[in-house]
């Protein structure tokens, strides 16, 4: 059996065509899966963001309580005026925000 140049060219063209068709099918499959992957990534980012916000809120709460303790210590040492005003404002703010934070 003799294989001519035309046969080799036809086989090469067939292999090329099958490669292009396979590439198109793979690209279509990846395009179809892309929204699902994107939705999962967005959900993970949202969860991470919510966790970060919760941690920041806890840290701010602790800082506020520490500041309030410092101001009360100053008031015990006899500092009045702005110290008392600061204590009153912080306590008022804490009372307003009490339903948002857990200790």
Secondary structure, 3 states (H helix, E strand, C coil): CCCCHHHHHHHHHHHHHHHHHHHHHHHHHHHHHHHHHHHHHHHHHHHHHHHHHHHHHHHHHHHHHHHHHHHHHHHHCCCCCHHHHHHHHHHHHHHHHCCCCCC
